[in-house]
């Protein structure tokens, strides 16, 4: 998804685009989209959102590695270096 959004500039908010991206990963786009609509997924998204807020996340893409925060596509090189260390 991040590659489609940030590198390929695709509209990941469009359901047809999402299905195509999902299918490109070898998954059933319709099944994945349907699963995303399940009530328990709304609760999971809320849990993940709360966790992100608690970690100080304020945008996307955003990475927290060993408590260090990296925000923005232009910081991916720093993320790579941190992970390699």
N, C-alpha and C positions, 0 to 999 in steps of 0.2 A: 504494500500500500504506500509506504513512504517513497519508494522509488517511483511509483506511478504518479504520486502527487508532486514530489519535489524535483524529480529528474525529467519525467516525461510530461509534466504539466497537465495531467489528466484531471477531470472533474470527478473526484472521488465522492462527491455528494450526489451524483446522478446514479440511480439504481441500475440502469442499463450498463453504465461504465463499470460499476462495482461488479456486476455479474461477469462481465468480460475479463476483468482483472482476476477474479476468483477462478474462472475457467482456465485462464492462462497459467494458473498455479497447479492445474490438474485436478481441481475440485469441481463439484457440481454447484454451479452458481445459484440455481434456484433453491437447492437444499440448504446452502449456507445462509442465504438471505432469509429464508423461512426460519431457520434456527435462531437467527439474530433478533427475530421478533418475539421470541418466547418470553413470557413474564420473568422467568428466572434470569434471563440475560439482562433485563433492565436493572435488576438488583445487583448483578455482577458489575455492570457499567458504573452504577452508583458507588459500589465498593472501590473500584479502580480509580474513579474520579476523586473520591475522598482521600485515598492513599496518595495520589499525585499531588493534591493540594497540601497534604501533610508533609510531603517531601520538598515543597516549594516550587513545584512545576507551575509555569505561567505561560507556556506557549508550546509550539511544536515545530520541528522535532525537538525533543528535550530528553536528555539522558542523565541519570544520576548513577555514578560509579564510585563506590566506596565513599559516598557522601559528597563527592565533588559533582557540581552541576555543569552541564554543557547544553547550551541552547542555540539552536539554529543550524541550518545546513552547512554554513561556513565554519562550524566547529567540529565537523566530522573527523577532520585530520587529528584534532586534539583527542577525540574519543578513541581513535585508532591507537594513538600513542599511549594513552592511559591503559587501554586493554592489553597492549603489548608489554607493558612494564611489569 
